[in-house]
Amino acid sequence: MMHDSNTQLGTATVLWDLGALYPAADGPEIQNDIARCREMAESLAAEATGRIAALDAGGLDRVVGHLEAIDTLLARLGAFAYLHFITQTGDAAASALLQQVEELEAAVGKLTVFFRLEWNRLDEERALALLRQPALRRYRHYLAVLRRFAPHQLSDREEELLQELRPVGRSAWNLLFDKLFGQLRFGARERTEEEVLSDLYHPDREVRRNGAEELTAGLRANLHILTHVFNTLAAEKMIADRMRRYPAWDSAINLNNELEERTVAILVDAVVARYDIVHRYYRLKRRLLGGGELFDYDRYAPVPGGEEAAIPWEQCRRIVLEAFAGFSPEMAAIGERFFAERWIHAPILAGKRGGAFAHPCVPEAHPYLLVNYTGNMRDVATVAHELGHGVHQFLAAEQGFYNSDTPLVLAETASVFAELLVFKAQVGLLAPKARLAFICQKLESIFATVFRQVAMNRFEAAMHTSRRQQGELSADQFAALWLETQRPMFGDAVTLRDDYGLWWAYISHFLSTPGYVYSYAFGELLVLALYARYQEEGERFVDRYLELLRAGGSGSPYDLVRPFGIDLDDAAFWQGGLTLIDRMLAEAEQEMTIIVNK
């Protein structure tokens, strides 16, 4: 079934070529680089341990340059091992290589952790004086960000021990989660997670209901494992946060995102205060679908008028690249390389992990994209989304390995902007009924990015708080927290069944990057503001936008958006983005009025 679909859509041969990283998984190059990486770390540790406080700016620059070279080589090895594994999660050799590289990362981390510890122990006045020196210009932001974590630093021995334990910590549990879902089959037809989730978008309600039941049954059958994984990683985070003296469950992610907690609170409060937009939309959708009660499996039911034939891969490629070209020929030219040079893995395959992502790899190579393409407009939007990430990562590579690492909240900007470009290019070409359906589909995508992600953030907050106050949580307790935090988003417009209470269990972000999900809402609302500027300024905006992407992680989010006149601590800024969503909903309501009155 999967093979037939891939052949019909033209994705069977859309497989990435990992040769830019390594020629083969079993070639000598990987093992040679593993040995070289370890030797580089041992040499630097022998040369510089205990000497950081005595270095001048030039000496510090040289040490950080050596560290960056080591981390770049580690990232190359890690990227290849992960990308090689993720399309064949049942392959023992691929899993073993990934584990070997993760063990190398832990060993190298133990050898090089001295730099972070010694740099963060420097007197504040001395550190600031060094950062002002021209010799450190290249690494100034990177080093300043490291010092944000100084209050949460442990002793040398504790930090070394944590590095050594990394292969059997969070990454190991996430690997188990990926293996489980890569091999898991749902229902009598033994379909993949991706195939079952696609049923939720089917026009036939029975298909949607059956897909929801099959997903629920698959989750329930593995709930003992999933509940244990979630509890274990929540406990690990609880212990780590306590040891590092983080005041709140999300303090670490906010530090990583280079955001103050007040900024995140302003964003989350603004979104929760506008759940009424979601309620209003689903009341409209209830009318569009015939007026009956809507259940959780009806959330993504297609609105009549938007029926579509499957979109072959080559047509998807044209849609996305033409939309990019209408904004920036440079953006389209970079995007074309992903298709032409085999930087994308698109078919649905047994053993391949579901979902989609863009992996930046290393500046000396290029990013790779993974999608599971089934041929609908949602998948076209997903390709646009991940290609936006890819273009961003490609441009940011100019900054070097350390400075190309964009904070998560800004990492979503280019992807969401790319989606919006494709939407705007397509919507004006449609007849009224199709346009209404397309606007509804886009609104649902925005809801998933803004309101749903914030609702999931509320679930994470409740989960981590409960785990810390009550101890290990049962599957029923997880389900209760999930429903308590999801129901306010839908109000009385959508009925969430008790079965939906299990659906926390397949969301990998909760495990891999705790607290991450609000980054999507941040990115979507920021993009709406940026697109409004683009509509006002036209061509003048394009160069500034591409410069934002090129900047990567060379500045804080506050600094990087300042040229656009954006204040992230201004509640009115976030409310402005939400108002634009409100206007899109009003447009859908107007389209419906026009259709009804014809």
C-alpha positions as CSV (number, residue, x, y, z in Angstrom):
1,M,0.0,0.0,0.0
2,M,2.8,2.4,0.9
3,H,4.8,1.4,-2.2
4,D,1.8,2.1,-4.5
5,S,1.2,5.5,-3.0
6,N,4.8,6.5,-3.3
7,T,4.9,5.4,-6.9
8,Q,1.7,7.3,-7.8
9,L,2.9,10.5,-6.1
10,G,6.4,10.3,-7.6
11,T,8.2,10.1,-4.2
12,A,9.5,6.6,-4.4
13,T,12.9,7.9,-5.6
14,V,12.9,11.1,-3.5
15,L,15.5,9.8,-1.1
16,W,18.3,11.9,0.4
17,D,21.9,11.4,-0.5
18,L,23.9,11.6,2.7
19,G,27.2,11.7,0.8
20,A,27.8,15.3,1.8
21,L,28.3,13.9,5.3
22,Y,29.9,10.5,4.7
23,P,30.1,8.1,1.7
24,A,28.6,5.1,3.6
25,A,27.7,3.9,7.1
26,D,30.1,1.0,6.9
27,G,33.0,2.9,5.3
28,P,36.3,3.7,7.1
29,E,35.7,7.5,7.1
30,I,33.2,7.4,10.0
31,Q,35.4,5.3,12.3
32,N,38.4,7.4,11.3
33,D,36.5,10.6,12.3
34,I,35.3,9.0,15.5
35,A,38.9,8.3,16.5
36,R,40.1,11.8,15.3
37,C,37.3,13.5,17.2
38,R,38.3,11.8,20.4
39,E,42.0,12.6,19.8
40,M,41.2,16.3,19.2
41,A,39.3,16.5,22.5
42,E,42.0,14.7,24.4
43,S,44.7,17.1,23.0
44,L,42.7,20.2,23.8
45,A,41.9,19.0,27.3
46,A,45.6,18.3,28.0
47,E,46.6,21.7,26.6
48,A,44.0,24.0,28.1
49,T,42.4,22.5,31.2
50,G,43.0,24.7,34.2
51,R,44.4,27.5,32.0
52,I,41.3,29.4,30.8
53,A,41.5,32.1,33.5
54,A,45.0,33.1,32.4
55,L,44.3,33.4,28.7
56,D,44.1,36.8,26.9
57,A,41.4,37.4,24.2
58,G,43.5,36.0,21.4
59,G,44.3,32.8,23.4
60,L,40.6,32.4,24.3
61,D,39.7,32.8,20.6
62,R,42.0,30.0,19.7
63,V,40.6,27.6,22.3
64,V,37.0,28.3,21.3
65,G,38.0,27.8,17.7
66,H,39.4,24.4,18.6
67,L,36.2,23.6,20.5
68,E,34.1,24.6,17.6
69,A,36.1,22.3,15.3
70,I,35.5,19.4,17.7
71,D,31.8,20.1,18.0
72,T,31.4,20.5,14.3
73,L,33.0,17.1,13.7
74,L,30.7,15.6,16.4
75,A,27.7,17.3,14.7
76,R,28.7,15.8,11.3
77,L,28.9,12.3,12.8
78,G,25.7,12.8,14.8
79,A,23.8,14.1,11.8
80,F,24.8,11.2,9.6
81,A,24.1,8.6,12.3
82,Y,20.6,10.1,13.1
83,L,19.5,10.6,9.5
84,H,20.7,7.1,8.6
85,F,18.8,5.6,11.5
86,I,15.5,7.6,11.3
87,T,14.4,6.1,7.9
88,Q,15.1,2.5,9.1
89,T,14.4,2.5,12.8
90,G,14.3,-1.3,12.9
91,D,17.8,-1.7,11.5
92,A,20.2,-3.0,14.2
93,A,23.4,-1.7,12.5
94,A,21.9,1.8,12.1
95,S,20.8,1.8,15.7
96,A,24.3,0.6,16.9
97,L,26.0,3.4,14.9
98,L,23.8,6.0,16.5
99,Q,24.5,4.6,19.9
100,Q,28.2,4.6,19.2
101,V,28.1,8.3,18.2
102,E,26.1,9.2,21.2
103,E,28.6,7.5,23.5
104,L,31.4,9.5,21.7
105,E,29.5,12.7,22.3
106,A,29.3,11.9,26.0
107,A,33.0,11.0,26.1
108,V,34.1,14.2,24.2
109,G,31.7,16.3,26.3
110,K,33.4,15.0,29.5
111,L,36.8,15.9,28.1
112,T,35.8,19.4,26.9
113,V,33.4,20.5,29.7
114,F,36.3,22.1,31.5
115,F,36.0,25.1,29.2
116,R,32.4,26.0,30.0
117,L,33.1,25.4,33.7
118,E,36.3,27.6,33.8
119,W,34.8,30.3,31.6
120,N,31.7,30.6,33.7
121,R,33.8,30.8,36.9
122,L,35.7,33.9,35.7
123,D,35.0,37.1,37.5
124,E,32.2,39.1,35.8
125,E,34.3,42.2,35.3
126,R,37.2,40.1,33.8
127,A,34.8,38.3,31.4
128,L,33.1,41.5,30.2
129,A,36.6,43.1,29.6
130,L,37.5,40.1,27.5
131,L,34.2,40.1,25.5
132,R,34.9,43.7,24.6
133,Q,38.2,42.8,22.8
134,P,38.1,42.7,19.0
135,A,39.9,39.4,19.0
136,L,36.7,37.7,20.4
137,R,34.3,39.4,18.1
138,R,33.6,36.1,16.3
139,Y,32.5,34.3,19.5
140,R,31.3,37.2,21.6
141,H,27.6,36.2,21.6
142,Y,28.3,32.5,22.0
143,L,30.5,33.2,25.1
144,A,28.0,35.7,26.5
145,V,25.2,33.1,26.2
146,L,27.3,30.5,28.0
147,R,27.6,32.8,31.0
148,R,23.8,32.9,31.3
149,F,24.0,29.4,32.6
150,A,26.7,30.1,35.2
151,P,24.3,30.3,38.2
152,H,23.2,26.8,37.3
153,Q,26.6,25.2,36.9
154,L,27.6,22.2,39.1
155,S,31.0,21.1,40.3
156,D,33.5,19.8,37.8
157,R,33.0,16.2,38.9
158,E,29.2,16.4,38.8
159,E,29.3,18.0,35.3
160,E,31.7,15.3,34.1
161,L,29.5,12.6,35.5
162,L,26.4,14.0,33.8
163,Q,28.2,14.0,30.5
164,E,29.3,10.4,31.0
165,L,25.7,9.4,31.7
166,R,24.2,11.1,28.7
167,P,24.0,8.0,26.4
168,V,21.7,6.3,29.0
169,G,19.7,9.4,29.8
170,R,17.2,11.4,27.8
171,S,18.6,10.5,24.4
172,A,18.3,6.8,25.1
173,W,14.6,7.1,26.1
174,N,13.9,9.2,23.1
175,L,15.6,6.6,20.9
176,L,13.3,4.0,22.5
177,F,10.3,6.2,21.7
178,D,11.4,6.6,18.1
179,K,12.0,2.9,17.7
180,L,8.5,2.1,19.2
181,F,6.7,4.5,16.8
182,G,8.8,3.6,13.9
183,Q,7.8,-0.1,14.3
184,L,4.2,0.4,15.6
185,R,1.3,-0.6,13.3
186,F,-2.3,0.5,13.8
187,G,-5.5,-1.4,13.1
188,A,-6.2,-4.5,11.1
189,R,-4.4,-3.1,8.1
190,E,-1.3,-2.5,10.2
191,R,-0.8,1.0,9.0
192,T,1.9,3.5,10.2
193,E,1.3,6.4,12.5
194,E,1.4,8.8,9.6
195,E,-1.2,6.9,7.6
196,V,-3.6,6.7,10.5
197,L,-3.3,10.4,11.4
198,S,-4.0,11.3,7.8
199,D,-7.5,9.7,8.3
200,L,-8.4,12.7,10.6
201,Y,-8.5,14.8,7.4
202,H,-10.8,12.6,5.4
203,P,-14.2,13.9,4.3
204,D,-15.9,10.7,5.4
205,R,-16.7,10.9,9.1
206,E,-16.6,7.1,9.6
207,V,-13.1,7.1,8.2
208,R,-12.1,9.8,10.7
209,R,-13.8,8.0,13.6
210,N,-12.1,4.7,12.6
211,G,-8.7,6.4,12.3
212,A,-9.1,7.9,15.8
213,E,-10.1,4.6,17.2
214,E,-7.2,2.8,15.6
215,L,-4.7,5.4,16.9
216,T,-6.3,5.2,20.4
217,A,-6.1,1.4,20.4
218,G,-2.5,1.5,19.4
219,L,-1.6,4.0,22.1
220,R,-3.6,2.1,24.7
221,A,-1.8,-1.2,23.9
222,N,1.5,0.5,24.5
223,L,0.4,2.8,27.3
224,H,2.4,1.0,30.0
225,I,5.6,1.7,28.0
226,L,4.7,5.3,27.1
227,T,3.6,6.2,30.6
228,H,6.9,4.9,32.0
229,V,8.9,6.8,29.4
230,F,7.0,10.1,30.2
231,N,7.4,9.6,34.0
232,T,11.0,8.7,33.7
233,L,11.9,11.8,31.7
234,A,9.8,14.1,33.8
235,A,11.6,12.7,36.9
236,E,15.0,13.2,35.2
237,K,14.1,16.8,34.4
238,M,12.9,17.3,38.0
239,I,16.2,16.0,39.4
240,A,18.3,18.0,36.9
241,D,16.3,21.2,37.6
242,R,16.7,20.8,41.3
243,M,20.5,20.1,41.1
244,R,21.0,23.2,38.8
245,R,18.7,25.4,40.9
246,Y,16.3,26.3,38.2
247,P,13.4,28.1,39.7
248,A,10.7,26.7,37.4
249,W,10.1,23.7,35.1
250,D,10.6,25.9,32.0
251,S,13.6,28.0,33.2
252,A,16.1,25.9,31.2
253,I,14.2,26.2,27.9
254,N,13.8,29.9,28.3
255,L,17.5,30.3,28.9
256,N,18.2,28.2,25.8
257,N,15.9,30.4,23.8
258,E,17.6,33.5,25.2
259,L,14.2,34.8,26.5
260,E,13.2,36.3,29.8
261,E,10.4,34.4,31.6
262,R,8.3,37.6,31.5
263,T,8.4,37.5,27.6
264,V,7.1,33.9,27.5
265,A,4.4,34.7,30.1
266,I,3.2,37.6,28.1
267,L,3.0,35.5,25.0
268,V,1.2,32.6,26.6
269,D,-1.3,34.8,28.5
270,A,-2.1,36.7,25.2
271,V,-2.9,33.5,23.4
272,V,-5.0,31.9,26.2
273,A,-7.0,35.2,26.4
274,R,-8.0,34.7,22.7
275,Y,-9.2,31.1,22.8
276,D,-12.5,32.7,21.8
277,I,-11.2,32.9,18.2
278,V,-11.0,29.1,18.2
279,H,-14.5,28.7,19.7
280,R,-15.9,31.0,17.0
281,Y,-14.2,29.2,14.2
282,Y,-15.5,25.8,15.2
283,R,-19.0,27.1,15.6
284,L,-18.6,28.3,12.0
285,K,-17.2,24.9,11.0
286,R,-20.1,23.1,12.6
287,R,-22.5,25.0,10.3
288,L,-20.3,24.3,7.3
289,L,-20.4,20.6,8.0
290,G,-24.1,20.5,8.5
291,G,-24.8,21.6,12.0
292,G,-24.2,18.5,14.1
293,E,-22.0,18.1,17.2
294,L,-18.3,18.1,16.4
295,F,-16.0,15.6,18.1
296,D,-12.2,15.7,18.4
297,Y,-11.8,13.5,15.3
298,D,-13.8,16.1,13.4
299,R,-11.3,19.0,14.1
300,Y,-9.6,18.6,10.7
301,A,-12.5,17.5,8.6
302,P,-12.3,19.2,5.2
303,V,-14.8,22.0,4.6
304,P,-17.0,21.3,1.5
305,G,-15.7,22.9,-1.6
306,G,-12.0,22.1,-1.0
307,E,-12.0,18.6,-2.4
308,E,-8.7,18.0,-4.1
309,A,-7.0,15.4,-6.2
310,A,-3.7,14.1,-5.0
311,I,-0.9,16.5,-5.7
312,P,2.1,14.7,-7.3
313,W,5.6,15.5,-5.9
314,E,6.6,17.5,-9.0
315,Q,3.5,19.7,-8.7
316,C,4.3,20.3,-5.0
317,R,7.8,21.3,-6.0
318,R,6.4,23.9,-8.5
319,I,3.9,25.3,-6.1
320,V,6.4,25.9,-3.3
321,L,9.3,27.2,-5.5
322,E,7.0,29.6,-7.5
323,A,5.7,31.0,-4.2
324,F,9.3,31.5,-2.9
325,A,10.3,33.1,-6.2
326,G,7.5,35.6,-6.0
327,F,9.0,36.8,-2.7
328,S,12.7,36.3,-3.4
329,P,14.5,34.7,-6.4
330,E,17.4,33.9,-4.0
331,M,15.2,32.0,-1.7
332,A,13.7,30.0,-4.6
333,A,17.2,29.2,-5.9
334,I,18.3,27.8,-2.6
335,G,15.0,25.9,-2.3
336,E,15.6,24.4,-5.7
337,R,18.8,22.9,-4.6
338,F,17.0,20.8,-2.0
339,F,15.0,19.1,-4.7
340,A,17.7,18.9,-7.4
341,E,20.6,17.7,-5.2
342,R,18.7,15.1,-3.2
343,W,18.6,16.8,0.2
344,I,15.0,15.6,0.9
345,H,13.6,12.2,2.0
346,A,9.9,12.1,1.0
347,P,8.2,8.6,0.7
348,I,6.3,6.8,3.4
349,L,8.3,3.7,4.3
350,A,8.1,0.9,6.8
351,G,10.4,1.7,9.7
352,K,10.6,5.4,8.8
353,R,9.7,7.7,11.7
354,G,6.5,9.8,11.0
355,G,6.3,13.5,10.9
356,A,8.7,16.0,9.3
357,F,11.8,18.0,10.2
358,A,14.8,19.9,8.8
359,H,18.2,19.0,10.1
360,P,20.9,21.7,9.8
361,C,23.8,19.3,10.0
362,V,27.0,21.3,9.7
363,P,27.9,24.5,7.8
364,E,30.4,22.7,5.6
365,A,27.7,20.4,4.3
366,H,24.0,21.4,4.0
367,P,20.7,20.8,5.7
368,Y,18.5,17.8,5.0
369,L,14.7,17.6,5.1
370,L,12.5,14.6,6.1
371,V,8.8,14.6,5.2
372,N,6.2,11.8,4.8
373,Y,4.4,13.0,1.7
374,T,0.9,11.8,1.1
375,G,-0.1,14.3,-1.6
376,N,-2.6,16.7,0.0
377,M,-2.3,20.4,0.5
378,R,-1.4,20.0,4.1
379,D,1.7,18.1,3.0
380,V,2.5,20.8,0.5
381,A,2.4,23.3,3.4
382,T,4.6,20.9,5.4
383,V,7.1,20.8,2.5
384,A,7.0,24.6,2.4
385,H,7.5,24.7,6.2
386,E,10.5,22.4,6.3
387,L,12.0,24.1,3.2
388,G,11.7,27.4,5.0
389,H,13.8,25.9,7.8
390,G,16.2,24.6,5.2
391,V,16.7,27.9,3.5
392,H,17.2,29.5,7.0
393,Q,19.8,26.9,8.0
394,F,21.5,27.2,4.6
395,L,21.9,31.0,4.9
396,A,22.8,31.0,8.6
397,A,25.7,28.6,7.9
398,E,27.7,31.6,6.9
399,Q,28.0,32.4,10.6
400,G,29.9,29.2,11.4
401,F,28.8,26.3,13.5
402,Y,28.3,28.1,16.9
403,N,26.7,31.3,15.6
404,S,24.4,29.5,13.0
405,D,22.6,27.7,15.9
406,T,19.4,29.8,15.9
407,P,17.3,30.1,19.1
408,L,14.2,27.8,18.8
409,V,11.8,30.7,18.9
410,L,13.4,32.3,15.8
411,A,14.1,29.0,14.2
412,E,10.3,28.8,13.5
413,T,10.2,32.2,11.8
414,A,11.4,31.2,8.3
415,S,9.3,28.0,8.2
416,V,6.1,29.7,9.1
417,F,6.8,32.6,6.8
418,A,7.4,30.1,3.9
419,E,4.0,28.4,4.6
420,L,2.3,31.8,4.5
421,L,4.0,32.7,1.2
422,V,2.5,29.5,-0.3
423,F,-0.9,30.1,1.2
424,K,-1.0,33.7,-0.2
425,A,0.1,32.6,-3.6
426,Q,-2.6,30.0,-3.8
427,V,-5.7,31.6,-2.2
428,G,-6.2,34.3,-4.8
429,L,-6.5,31.8,-7.6
430,L,-9.5,29.9,-6.2
431,A,-13.2,30.2,-6.7
432,P,-15.4,31.2,-3.7
433,K,-16.2,27.7,-2.3
434,A,-12.7,26.5,-2.8
435,R,-11.3,29.7,-1.3
436,L,-13.4,29.4,1.8
437,A,-12.2,25.8,2.3
438,F,-8.6,26.8,1.8
439,I,-8.9,29.7,4.3
440,C,-10.4,27.3,6.8
441,Q,-7.6,24.9,6.2
442,K,-5.1,27.7,6.8
443,L,-6.9,28.8,9.9
444,E,-6.7,25.3,11.3
445,S,-3.0,25.2,10.6
446,I,-2.5,28.5,12.4
447,F,-4.6,27.2,15.3
448,A,-2.4,24.1,15.5
449,T,0.7,26.4,15.5
450,V,-0.6,29.0,18.0
451,F,-3.4,27.9,20.2
452,R,-2.8,24.2,20.2
453,Q,0.9,24.6,21.0
454,V,0.1,26.9,23.9
455,A,-2.5,24.5,25.1
456,M,0.2,21.8,25.0
457,N,2.5,24.1,26.9
458,R,-0.2,24.3,29.6
459,F,-0.2,20.5,29.6
460,E,3.5,20.4,30.0
461,A,3.3,22.9,32.9
462,A,0.6,20.8,34.6
463,M,2.5,17.5,34.0
464,H,5.8,18.7,35.4
465,T,4.2,20.4,38.3
466,S,2.1,17.3,39.2
467,R,5.1,15.0,38.8
468,R,7.1,17.1,41.2
469,Q,4.2,17.4,43.8
470,Q,2.6,14.0,43.5
471,G,5.3,11.6,42.4
472,E,4.8,9.1,39.5
473,L,1.7,9.8,37.5
474,S,-0.7,7.1,36.2
475,A,-1.9,7.0,32.6
476,D,-5.3,8.2,33.9
477,Q,-3.6,11.2,35.6
478,F,-1.8,12.1,32.3
479,A,-5.1,11.8,30.5
480,A,-6.9,14.0,33.0
481,L,-4.2,16.7,32.7
482,W,-4.4,16.5,28.9
483,L,-8.1,17.0,28.8
484,E,-8.1,19.7,31.4
485,T,-5.7,21.8,29.4
486,Q,-7.1,21.0,25.9
487,R,-10.8,21.6,26.6
488,P,-10.5,25.3,27.3
489,M,-9.1,25.9,23.8
490,F,-12.2,24.4,22.2
491,G,-14.9,25.4,24.7
492,D,-18.3,24.0,23.9
493,A,-17.6,24.1,20.1
494,V,-15.9,20.7,20.0
495,T,-16.5,17.7,22.3
496,L,-13.3,16.0,23.4
497,R,-14.1,12.3,24.1
498,D,-12.4,10.4,26.9
499,D,-10.4,8.4,24.3
500,Y,-8.8,11.7,23.2
501,G,-7.3,11.8,26.7
502,L,-4.6,9.3,25.5
503,W,-3.3,11.4,22.7
504,W,-0.6,13.1,24.8
505,A,1.3,9.9,24.4
506,Y,2.5,10.2,20.8
507,I,3.8,13.8,21.0
508,S,7.6,13.5,20.9
509,H,8.4,17.2,21.6
510,F,7.4,16.6,25.3
511,L,10.3,14.1,25.5
512,S,13.0,15.4,23.2
513,T,12.8,19.2,24.1
514,P,10.7,19.9,27.2
515,G,9.0,23.3,27.0
516,Y,9.8,23.7,23.3
517,V,6.2,23.9,22.0
518,Y,5.6,27.6,22.7
519,S,8.2,28.4,20.1
520,Y,5.7,27.6,17.4
521,A,3.2,30.2,18.7
522,F,6.1,32.7,19.0
523,G,7.1,32.0,15.4
524,E,3.6,32.2,14.0
525,L,2.7,35.5,15.6
526,L,6.0,37.0,14.8
527,V,5.6,36.0,11.1
528,L,2.2,37.5,10.9
529,A,3.7,40.8,12.1
530,L,6.6,40.5,9.7
531,Y,4.3,39.7,6.8
532,A,2.2,42.8,7.6
533,R,5.5,44.8,7.3
534,Y,6.2,43.1,3.9
535,Q,2.8,44.1,2.6
536,E,3.5,47.7,3.7
537,E,7.1,47.9,2.5
538,G,7.4,45.5,-0.5
539,E,10.9,45.0,-1.9
540,R,12.5,47.0,0.8
541,F,11.5,44.3,3.3
542,V,13.0,41.4,1.5
543,D,16.7,42.2,2.0
544,R,16.1,42.9,5.7
545,Y,14.2,39.6,6.1
546,L,17.0,37.6,4.4
547,E,19.6,39.3,6.6
548,L,17.5,38.1,9.6
549,L,17.9,34.6,8.3
550,R,21.6,35.0,7.6
551,A,22.2,36.2,11.2
552,G,21.3,32.8,12.5
553,G,22.0,32.8,16.3
554,S,24.6,35.5,16.3
555,G,22.4,37.7,18.5
556,S,19.5,37.3,21.0
557,P,15.9,37.2,19.7
558,Y,15.4,40.7,21.2
559,D,18.4,42.1,19.2
560,L,17.6,40.3,15.9
561,V,14.0,41.6,15.6
562,R,14.9,45.1,16.7
563,P,15.5,46.3,13.1
564,F,11.9,45.6,12.5
565,G,10.7,47.8,15.4
566,I,9.4,44.9,17.4
567,D,9.3,44.8,21.2
568,L,8.8,41.2,22.4
569,D,7.8,42.4,25.8
570,D,4.9,44.5,24.5
571,A,1.6,42.6,25.0
572,A,0.1,44.7,22.2
573,F,2.6,43.2,19.7
574,W,1.3,39.7,20.4
575,Q,-2.3,40.9,20.5
576,G,-1.7,42.4,17.1
577,G,-0.8,39.0,15.6
578,L,-3.9,37.5,17.2
579,T,-6.0,40.3,15.7
580,L,-4.7,39.3,12.3
581,I,-5.9,35.8,12.9
582,D,-9.3,37.2,14.0
583,R,-9.4,39.1,10.6
584,M,-8.7,35.9,8.7
585,L,-11.7,34.3,10.5
586,A,-13.8,37.3,9.7
587,E,-12.8,36.8,6.0
588,A,-14.0,33.2,6.2
589,E,-17.3,34.3,7.7
590,Q,-17.7,36.8,4.9
591,E,-16.9,34.2,2.3
592,M,-19.6,31.9,3.8
593,T,-22.2,34.7,3.7
594,I,-21.4,35.4,0.1
595,I,-21.8,31.7,-0.8
596,V,-25.1,31.3,1.2
597,N,-26.6,34.4,-0.4
598,K,-25.8,33.3,-4.0
